[in-house]
Each structure stands twice: as structure tokens, then as C-alpha cells.
Amino acid sequence: MSVMPATKGALTGSTNPTLMVSKPRPQHATAANRILKQEDLNMLGLITKVQTRATDLKEFFQDKSGATAIEYGLIAAGIAVAIIAAVFALGDEIKGFFTDIQTQLEAKKPA
């Protein structure tokens, strides 16, 4: 219960201040003032978890910090593919080149 001064006397110019007493508000059966049941707590926990996961996913998709690492990985994979293609394309020629060098070295070897 609260006591508030009336503003009525101030407007009329009377010197007699009157006091108005406010009545307490009735208690309604709302979620704010009822006792929570176990089912309510379970549902509240589930809602909280879903909101947390949704926030985590949103932040994950907005995060751009891993883009550089992915780009470097793609560059390394491209270089590896180029090296493998070059080895398959030039493999026989390289083998023949080293065989020629070996033959020339064996020919110059003193007996």
C-alpha cells in the first residue's frame, strides 16, 4: 500500500492538501507470479538450448576467419596436381635423361 499526495489541491489553489491511498493491485495468474512446474522448466531449458544453437550457427556462418586457410589449401592442392601432371607427362623423358647421364659417366670411368 502506498500513499501519494493528491494533485487536486494544487490545481484548485486550496491550502488543504489531501492524501489519496492507492489500493493494492490484484494478483493475476500470470507466468511471472505462478510457481513453475517441472514440465515448464524442461521446456524453458529446451528453448534456451535451441536459441543458443541458433546463435552459434549464425555466428559460425558469419565468421570469415577460416577463409584464408581454405584459400592456401586450395593453392597447395593446385600445385600438387600440377606436379603430378608434369611427372606423368615427362616421366619417360626424365628417366631417359638420367639414363644418358649414367651411361656417359660409366664410359668415362677409368678401368
Order of alpha helices (4+ residues) and beta strands (2+ residues): beta-alpha-beta-alpha-alpha
